[in-house]
Amino acid sequence: MRELTALIITFNERENIERTLAALSSIERIIIIDSFSTDDTLALATAMRPDITVFQRAFDSFAEQCNFGLTKISTPWVLSIDADYVLSSKLIDEIKALEPAADVSGYSAAFRYCVFGHPIRSTIYPARTILYRPDRARSENEGHGHRVRVTGRVASLGGTLDHDDRKPLTRWLQSQDAYFKIEARHLLATPNEQLNRQDRLRKKIVFAPWVVFLYLLVGRGLILGGWPGCIYVLQRTVAEMLLALRLLTERERLESGSNPAER
């Protein structure tokens, strides 16, 4: 598959962007949609690939950033990834060799979660549709995140996609709090019957952090994963605790702006 453009969403990704681009060295067309980064993300990116096309757009949501990016794609296929995703060489080779049938609208790839370059034994990240026909797809918001909705058949790829975010812990904590403020409002506004089992458990507030901790540590065997496994378990547990705190804060309207009438 040669008629392909890589689409990357960025904001202050100096710790990640070079590794992401290095894995895309065989991709001829790359577009970056940047939310006015204040670090040297774009300088690093254009130094590596002077042929990159950059568009800057104020951030409103991940879905709208992606949908804006799709309007800039002129090839039949788009490889849409975040700036902390690193495609394995197997996955790149697999994509290059693809000859999609007419009824195939997209391809998904399984995540391999890494902690500062060290893959862990298991992850709770589901597979993600990363390669698709832009005229058959649109991104939609889901809480603090987004998912692409593809019309037509989505096939699976055999290669893995590494999620390897190396931003500092302080930045991670700040971003998680911002994400979960949005996620809490989404969960509270959504009837339980429209939520999956995991999100219904989250709305009970007290239980989810403990369930995630025990499930990852024991159920997924990360107790045997050394320090990378321990960091992942603690990250996910802290993330669930932050969400629980945000759910309580929003539900009880403990902060200015938590009242729906004030939004």
Secondary structure, 3 states (H helix, E strand, C coil): CCCEEEEEEECCCCCCHHHHHHHCCCCCEEEEEECCCCCCHHHHHHHHCCCCEEEECCCCCHHHHHHHHHCCCCCCEEEEEECCEEECHHHHHHHHCCCCCCCEEEEEEEEEEEECCEECCCCCCCCEEEEECHHHEEEEEECCEEEEEECCEEEEEEEEEEECCCCCHHHHHHHHHHHHHHHHHHHHHCCHHHCCHHHHHHHCCCHHHHHHHHHHHHHCCHHHCHHHHHHHHHHHHHHHHHHHHHHHHHHHCCCCCCCHHHC
